[in-house]
Amino acid sequence: MSLVAYIPSPLQIKKAIEKSDKTDAVALQTKTLAGIYRSRVIEAYKNRRIFTVFGNYTTIRRALLKRGWLEKLTPNRYTKLQSLPEEILLQNAKRGNEYETVAISKIINHFPAFFVWQPKAQRDLYVDVKPYRNRVRRGHGFDFSTKVGLITCAEQAEQWFGQEGVSGMLYPRFFRLGGNEEEQTEFIKDFQQTQCRSLLQYLIKNKDEPELIIDFENGTISPQIVDFAIQQIQWYIEEHENIDDLNQQKEANDKEWEEFLSSSHKVINFSQKVKWPYRELMTCVRKAEVLLKKIVEKHPDYRWDGCTNLWILKPGYQSRGLGIVIRNNLEDILRWAASHLNRRYIVQKYIEQPLLIYNTKFDIRQYMLLFIRDSKIQIWLYRDCYLRFSSQEYCIDDLRESVHLTNNSVQKKYKNKATRDPRLPKNNMWCLEQFKAYMKAQNIAEDVWENMVFTGFRENLTAVVLASLDETNLCENCFELYGCDFMLDEQYTPILIEINSTPDLSASTEVTARICPMVMEDCIKVVVDLSRNSRASSGLFLKVYEISYNYKQTDPDAVETFNVQGKSMELCPRAKMPCKLKIFRKGKKNEMAASKSTNKEEVRNQKPPSLLVQSKKSKISIAKNVGNALKTAAKEALALRYTMPK
């Protein structure tokens, strides 16, 4: 058998050469592109322009990419593409496509992110480089984005941080019922007193139609309940005015209160009539009007109370209207809280007399940005906001959530009532301009929004932030965007209802589709642009308050400073770390002065420590700091080595 040598044709040779040239060209192109991307990554790293965004916040991504930042992808973004080799990604990469995004992210993988947008429960990453991070951490009890934490802040604000024209909280009174017996007792007393005022309000409200409330011949309710209510309110006022005549007061027992609550409930809610003549009614009404006016002067929030003694029960750590119920019976409220102890229920006085628009309840969503930078805590408020309406007309006797809860997550489950005023929006939202137009149509002065409503927002939120600072982790470059919910009373006074740490920024309606992207874009302007250029625009965010502080880490094992002719010198430099800000409160001025004088005396009598002798603990601390510094430097060197163009 003879062997015949295979000789390729000229055409085949040409194709082979072209294929080889093409392969070499692709390899060269891939290598060149890889070098370009690595150069971009190194440049971004040097300028601290690498970011990571958890979730579908497209506006945040676009805003940073527009500013020349590069994205370090999270594991759940382009999952399939992230599993491909870098070579394949580079071969398919084109300007702005997904392959390019993933290829750059793979190269960035060895570097930290300098901007992190993350969920609240996400573990904080890249702490050592102090990135811009959209989370401000604080102690559990002072986290005002929870119902329980807001109560604690309100208590602190009322006691320490009220300053006329600057800070002050106006909110419905509330109590923790989740296993707190002392506070439960306080709530019972408040409920009883509120029922007394509710009965008198009911009589005053219906005094011009006495046939609705009294019937001397056929009435079923004893007039003693009215005398009882007046007496309890008189004693309450005397007690808070520190009148010495308190020994004449006979405290009502449980049985008397039970009878009063039951009888007054029948009068108010079931239209049963008091067995009373008209003359006695008018005498009582005149006395009641004087007492109620006097008590409202001391407790402005009482003017929001109506006649039905309604309370709203909210789970302490949930949002979006989940688990909320409304009750006006003391036993029902206590039973509900006791049967849901795991939800840590709070009970809040329901605002029975809110400002209504076309007989419909609404609230206002206002945005606040908290930013920690350059040893300052900054509070920013957004100049724009929007209103959220209920789908049903307001009715105090109808306790359904569709009537009383204006959250969009609740209202989207219901259809708008057919008989509702047609001037109300079908999507149950108004922008600020529509509300201002309504105010103008109602002949409300033009400056009411600026001087009363927005000013009220500012004072309320400033007080909340100040009250939380004792338990706030002051970590540089951290910021957080909050959705703050307010209601207005009939005098257009803002009432703070709650604060949300992860507000819904989705385009749920035409109104939110416009305002939410604006808020996120302007958030980047404040956090990123202003940090690098003090003349940059802040969009619609307005800085309303700023607090200066200095880091001062205390370490009992480290060598402290000593005095030399009035100058202090630090023996062992220490890395600055996030710390909690200690607020000096009223009443402690003398203690602070005494402490300072004592410290000066101790320093005067104390001999300066030797510079040549250091404790073992101090040496260990120095060695540890040096080791950490070397470790960080080694990481950076390896990352740079990996990304250098080959």
Buried (B, 14 or more C-beta within 10 A) or exposed (E): EEEEEEEEEEEEEEEEEEEEEEEEEEEEEBBEBBBEBBEBBBEBBEEBBBBBBBBEBEBBBBBBBEBEBBBBBBEEBBEEBBEBEBEEBBBBBEEEEBBBBBBBBBBBBBBBBBBBBBEEEBEBBBBEBBBBBBBBBBBEEBBBBBBBBBBBBBEBBBEBBBEEEBBBBBBBBBBBBBEBEEBBEBBBEBBBBBBBBBBBBBBBBBBEEBEEBBBBEEBEBBBBBBEBBBBBBBBBBBEEEEEEEEEEBEEBEEEBBEBBBEBBBBBBBEEBBBBBEEEBBEEBBEBBBEBBEEBBEEEEBBBBBBBBBBBBBBBBBBBEBEBBBBBBBBEEBBEBBEEBEEBBBBBBBBBBBBBBBBEBBBBBBBBBBBBBBEEEBBBBBBEBBBBBBBBBBBEBEEBEBBBBBBBBEBBEEBEBBEEBEEEBBEBBBBBBEBBBEBBEEEEBEEEBBEEBBBBBBBBBBBBBBBBBBBBBBBBBBBBBBBBBBBBBBEEBBBBBBBBBBBBBBEEBBEBBEEBBBBBBBBBBBBBBBBBEEEEEEBBBBBBBBEBEBEBEEEEEEBBEEBEEEEEEEEBBEBEEEBBBBEBEEEEEEEEEEEEEEEEEEEEEEEEEBEEEEBEEEBEEBBEEBEEEEEEEEEBEEEBBEEBEEE
